[in-house]
Amino acid sequence: MSHARLTQGFKKEFGCTVFEYLRMERLAYSRTLLQENKMSVTQVAFSAGFSSSSHFAASFSKAFGVKPSAFRSGTSFLRRDMTVIPWAGKG
């Protein structure tokens, strides 16, 4: 199977690219780490595989509509059990 065919099949099946899916998984993992409140936002960013805390914060904010620090502190309007698909709304 060619790379292009595999990529197209993945997107058809999951509704996103492989990289978007991996980003969603990393963001979901980071949200769990933030809920546990045991690591700094920077530590969470690196543990979830982001290359910088600023890139992580921007990705988290775009996906969930709230900064990681606000999510952790509970000052956001976002429910912690809310399921968010980071690639939703891309077009």
FIMILUM-938228 format. One record per atom (N, C-alpha, C): residue in three letters; x, y, z. Coordinates in steps of 0.02 Angstrom, whole numbers, padded with zeros to 5 digits, always signed. Each point is the difference from the previous one (the first is absolute). Layout:
<pts>
ALAXYZ...
</pts>
This chain:
<pts>
MET+00042-00058+00000MET-00042+00058+00000MET+00045+00062+00000SER-00017+00047-00042SER+00041+00061-00005SER-00014+00046+00059HIS+00047+00045+00012HIS-00007+00049+00054HIS-00062+00044-00012ALA-00010+00022-00061ALA-00057+00043-00016ALA-00067-00037+00012ARG-00003-00062-00019ARG-00062-00039+00010ARG-00013-00011+00074LEU+00052-00015+00037LEU-00007-00009+00072LEU-00024+00065+00033THR+00030+00056-00019THR-00019+00064+00028THR-00073+00017-00016GLN-00020-00011-00062GLN-00069+00014-00020GLN-00049-00046+00037GLY+00018-00063+00007GLY-00043-00047+00037GLY-00008+00018+00073PHE+00055+00022+00030PHE-00002+00021+00070PHE-00047+00059+00008LYS+00008+00050-00044LYS-00042+00060+00005LYS-00073-00017-00012LYS-00014-00045-00046LYS-00069-00020-00013LYS-00030-00036+00060GLU+00039-00042+00031GLU-00024-00039+00057GLU-00007+00041+00064PHE+00049+00044+00013PHE+00001+00036+00064PHE-00020+00074-00006GLY-00006+00025-00061GLY-00021+00069-00009GLY+00054+00052+00012CYS+00063-00022+00003CYS+00056+00045+00011CYS+00063-00033-00025THR+00053+00039-00005THR+00064-00029-00021THR+00032-00036+00059VAL+00051-00039-00015VAL+00036-00036+00052VAL+00029+00049+00051PHE+00028+00055-00025PHE+00031+00049+00045PHE-00052+00036+00043GLU-00058+00014-00028GLU-00054+00030+00040GLU-00023-00049+00055TYR-00004-00064-00017TYR-00020-00050+00048TYR+00052-00004+00057LEU+00064-00001-00018LEU+00052-00003+00051LEU-00001+00062+00044ARG-00012+00059-00030ARG-00004+00061+00040ARG-00059-00004+00048MET-00056-00026-00022MET-00058-00008+00043MET+00016-00046+00059GLU+00035-00054-00013GLU+00019-00046+00053GLU+00047+00034+00050ARG+00048+00038-00025ARG+00047+00035+00044ARG-00036+00052+00042LEU-00048+00035-00030LEU-00038+00050+00038LEU-00045-00034+00052ALA-00030-00055-00017ALA-00041-00036+00049ALA+00043-00024+00059TYR+00060-00024-00015TYR+00046-00022+00052TYR+00020+00059+00043SER+00014+00057-00031SER+00020+00059+00038SER-00057+00025+00044ARG-00061-00006-00023ARG-00057+00020+00041ARG-00005-00044+00062THR+00013-00063-00008THR+00001-00046+00058THR+00055+00020+00049LEU+00059+00015-00026LEU+00055+00021+00044LEU-00017+00064+00037LEU-00032+00047-00034LEU-00019+00063+00032LEU-00052-00011+00055GLN-00045-00047-00011GLN-00051-00016+00050GLN+00031-00029+00063GLU+00053-00038-00009GLU+00034-00029+00058GLU+00037+00053+00040ASN+00017+00056-00032ASN+00029+00059+00032ASN+00065-00015+00038LYS+00040-00045-00028LYS+00063-00018+00033LYS+00061+00028-00035MET-00008+00024-00061MET+00056+00024-00039MET-00014+00072-00023SER+00053+00036-00014SER-00009+00068-00026SER-00026-00005-00073VAL-00025+00054-00025VAL-00024+00001-00069VAL+00057-00016-00048THR+00059+00024+00014THR+00058-00015-00042THR+00016-00075+00002GLN-00002-00029+00059GLN+00013-00072+00006GLN-00053-00040-00037VAL-00062+00021+00004VAL-00054-00033-00036VAL+00012+00004-00075ALA+00019+00059-00024ALA+00014+00010-00071ALA+00052-00049-00026PHE+00056-00005+00035PHE+00053-00044-00022PHE-00019-00074+00008SER-00036-00016+00053SER-00022-00069+00011SER-00048-00023-00054ALA-00039+00047-00028ALA-00048-00017-00052ALA+00031+00003-00070GLY+00064+00016-00003GLY+00035-00002-00064GLY+00003+00065-00038PHE-00016+00055+00031PHE+00005+00065-00034PHE+00072+00025+00007SER+00023+00036-00051SER+00069+00024-00001SER+00010+00063+00041SER-00054+00035+00015SER+00005+00060+00041SER-00064+00011+00038SER+00005+00033+00057SER-00060+00013+00040SER-00045+00051-00034SER+00028+00046-00038SER-00041+00049-00035SER-00040-00032-00056HIS+00031-00047-00036HIS-00037-00036-00052HIS-00055-00043+00031PHE+00015-00031+00056PHE-00050-00039+00035PHE-00059+00044+00022ALA+00015+00057+00031ALA-00053+00044+00024ALA-00045+00024-00057ALA+00031+00016-00057ALA-00039+00023-00058ALA-00044-00057-00027SER+00028-00060-00004SER-00039-00058-00024SER-00056-00018+00047PHE+00014+00001+00065PHE-00050-00016+00051PHE-00057+00051-00003SER+00018+00064-00004SER-00050+00053-00002SER-00044-00005-00062LYS+00031-00015-00056LYS-00037-00008-00063LYS-00048-00059+00003ALA+00023-00055+00029ALA-00041-00060+00003ALA-00056+00004+00051PHE+00014+00028+00059PHE-00048-00002+00055PHE-00031+00067+00018GLY+00025+00054-00031GLY-00028+00065+00012GLY+00019+00032+00066VAL+00052-00025+00031VAL+00022+00026+00064VAL+00075-00013+00008LYS+00035+00044+00034LYS+00071-00010+00012LYS+00011-00058+00048PRO+00055-00036-00006PRO+00013-00057+00045PRO-00001+00021+00074SER+00028+00057+00016SER+00001+00022+00070SER-00070+00014+00027ALA-00044+00028-00042ALA-00068+00013+00021ALA-00039-00066+00007PHE+00013-00047-00044PHE-00032-00065+00005PHE+00019-00034+00065ARG+00064+00002+00017ARG+00024-00031+00061ARG-00031+00031+00062SER-00004+00066+00001SER-00024+00034+00059SER-00076-00004+00008GLY-00034-00021-00054GLY-00072-00006+00004GLY-00036+00066-00009THR+00036+00052-00023THR-00031+00065-00009THR-00032+00006-00069SER+00006-00051-00041SER-00029+00003-00067SER-00072-00025+00002PHE-00035+00014-00054PHE-00069-00023-00006PHE-00004-00071-00027LEU+00057-00027-00021LEU+00002-00066-00030LEU-00007-00053+00054ARG-00048-00044-00009ARG-00006-00056+00046ARG+00058-00048-00010ARG+00028-00025+00052ARG+00058-00044-00005ARG-00016-00067-00033ASP-00063-00020-00001ASP-00018-00064-00031ASP-00022+00009-00073MET+00003+00060-00025MET-00023+00016-00067MET+00046-00032-00052THR-00028-00033-00048THR+00038-00030-00053THR+00004+00050-00057VAL+00061+00016-00019VAL+00011+00048-00054VAL+00044-00032-00052ILE-00019+00007-00063ILE+00040-00026-00054ILE+00039+00058-00030PRO+00066+00002+00010PRO+00039+00058-00020PRO-00005+00020-00073TRP-00011-00047-00044TRP-00002+00019-00071TRP-00069+00021-00023ALA-00050-00001+00044ALA-00068+00020-00019ALA+00001+00072-00023GLY-00036+00014-00051GLY-00006+00067-00025GLY+00052+00020-00050LYS+00048-00044-00013LYS+00049+00016-00052LYS-00033-00008-00068GLY+00019+00042-00045GLY-00031-00007-00065GLY+00037+00025-00058
</pts>
